[in-house]
Amino acid sequence: MSAQISDAAQKNLRRVVLSSIVGALIEWYDFFLYGVVAGIVFNKLFFPAVSPVVGTIMAFATFAVGFVARPLGGIIFGHFGDKIGRKKMLIITLEIMGVATVAIGCIPSYDSIGIWAPILLVACRLAQGIGLGGEWGGAVLMAFESAPAEKRAFYGALPQIGNPLGLMLATGIIGLLSYSLSNEDFLAWGWRIAFILSAVLVFVGAYIRNSVEETQDFSAVKKEVEKVRYPMITAFKRYPRTLFACMGARFVEGIAFNVFGVFSLSYLTQTCGVPRTLALTVVMAAAFVMACCIPFWGSFACRVGKGKIFGISALLLGVAAYPAFWVLHHYSNTNFILVYPAVIIPLGVIYSAAYASMASLFSDAFDPTVRYSSISFVYQFSGIFASGITPMIATILVQANDSQPWYLCGYLLIAGVISALATVWLGSIRHNKIEPLPME
């Protein structure tokens, strides 16, 4: 596809990018809002009968439930996204996420309805996971498949901005509510406002997404799609090594984000004794830097190669854990200004390089007839181990080391080495000739 595209295609591409970013922002806002609140609210309201540490672990366990549900959403929406189109699935996933998030804001506490409180919380979290499971792949592909071939790494990275913007919005709103209200009012009802606000965002996002056209890649393979009965099964037949290589490559990406973007809040507030509002400003600042860096890394990937950027940044994420947590551990209460670069550099700069290049790296590894199913499965299934259980594992590792973070840093380093090696493996697979697509 030539870099010079028609005015109509360019206009649609702009709408696609806007709809992907806005939709992803809303979906990630809903999902991260839960993670931000889990360690500072849910442990008190939904698991009050246990110790603070156990309550935090249980709250993060419900956070992990969403990641367990995401592969199911990825399989369901990936299948229909490959069969009937990307656009329709994205509208449905947005609505599922919105309803589930608003419902979380309405669940009574454990003191009001007993065991039904955590049960309803888990049910809503499952719905969130299923919705987001189909969201990421579709949002990325809408931009990736609508862009000129030589700029696909850049345009594929743009929907990823929705991730830090969603995190920034979630932490910002919670931080504002936390600052404006007393601790009693915030725990009693203040946190619920952030969840109920999702209803407004969903209406806006659905309207924007309904205005875009289907991607050019999907439109071009409609006849081939009819010959593929089950895209995910076909993907396993044709790309078995590629699927496993991509899952391995994604390992540190999921761990690093949830360590620096989610667990760091619990670590700073509960282990280091940092005020909740102050800890939230650190993560929000890192998310802002990430949003600014993602377009840069996407553009850079077009010039030097997405595999190189992803592999190097994956290794750096593992290495960066030690200096980052050394600062958090020693200076949180004595020189807090140092905490900002300690979180911003690994999360806002290094992580953004991996996250920006990952979208096109995975998308380009599969053909359009099975692409939605493949990248959704890779991203969501690996997320169970690379993302969902990370805050819980991080809490356990820190407690096992007398509240010191060094076991956790070792965990991140091992993950970084695994992901870097998997990226090299993926590159070697991509150099081999791909066999013709088996028809079913």
Secondary structure, DSSP 8 states (H G I E B T S, - for coil): --S---HHHHHHHHHHHHHHHHHHHHHHHHHHHHHHHIIIIIHHHT-TTS-HHHHHHHHHHHHHHHHHHHHHHHHHHHHHHHHH-HHHHHHHHHHHHHHHHHHHTT---HHHHTTHHHHHHHHHHHHHHHHHHHHHHHHHHHHHTTS-GGGHHHHHHGGGGHHHHHHHHHHHHHHHHHHHS-HHHIIIIIHHHHHHTHHHHHHHHHHHHTTS---HHHHHTHHHHTT-S-HHHHHHHH-HHHHHHHHHHTHHHHHHHHIIIIIHHHIIIIIS---HHHHHHHHHHHHHHHHHHHHHHHHHHHHH-HHHHHHHHHHHHHHHHHHHHHHHHHHTTT-GGGHHHHHIIIIIIIHHHHHHHHHHHHHTTS-TTTHHHHHHHHHHHHHIIIIITHHHHHHHHHHHTTT-SHHHHHHHHHHHHHHHHHHHHHHHHHTS--------
